[in-house]
Amino acid sequence: MTGTAKKVWFITGASRGFGLLTAQQALARGDYVVATARDPHSVTAALGEHAHLLALRLDVKLEAQAITAAQQAVARFGRIDVLVNNAGYGLLGAVEEASAEEVRALYETNVFGLLNVTRAVLPVMRRQGNGHVINISSVGGYSAFAGWGAYASTKFAVEGLSEALAMELAPLGINVTVVEPGFFRTDFLDASSLISTRDRIEDYAATVGAMREFAAGVNHQQPGDPAKLAVALLQLADSAKPPVRLQLGSDTVERVRAKNLFVETEMARWLDLAVSTDFAPQQKAA
């Protein structure tokens, strides 16, 4: 399929945020969109009725629903060209404050849910011999922040899965990109998308407590424009040679550069110890 041909998009978490805006942009240019959410009525309420739109019920935690949704997408539009794994939410709190139940629930959506949908859609793309999987990560999926440890760990998982998928799927004609947005002016920091740990430990007031105050203060004042991110995702989907990673937002670019420099500097400082653990080279016989 050429970059300018009409595409069939399969988008999770499409009732609001990045998912909704991407669906709107794709429909506006004449593409076909399978927009999924736990309540499909929320999708049609946001997007309206459209001949190119199929709104489907999908709780990404339920693999059977993911398989059914992929089948319904193909039955309606004949193919799936772009999968946008967007569904997810945040958990704010220190690693020690996060309960086992809170972390498991986070992984069920952010990691296992993404895997459920990906496994449901990939057979379609393999039969086609092409496709593009776009996994929405975060700046926190490349560089963690205090207070976001559990959430970042789910996005670090998405990054690792995406790297491996890119290697596995490239010979089959399928591209994979993991997108790393910075702070965008969506409702991510609202209670609808962000959960704070039930437990609070006073010893973390200077780190995690400060992050809670920062998150509350920056909400709806973030530097990133979500409408521009949606346009960028369309440009990404049209690329003949998309990247494995795409940083979106100047704050992400700055953070990634800083981490890369830190890792290189620290590795150089510890290089002698790092390489000292190899077996000694064998001496050749005279």
Helices and strands as residue ranges (DSSP letters): E 8-11, H 17-28, E 32-37, H 40-47, E 53-57, H 63-77, E 82-85, E 90-92, H 100-107, I 108-113, H 114-128, E 131-136, G 139-141, H 149-169, G 170-172, E 174-181, E 194-196, G 202-204, I 205-209, H 210-218, H 226-238, E 245-248, H 250-269, H 271-275
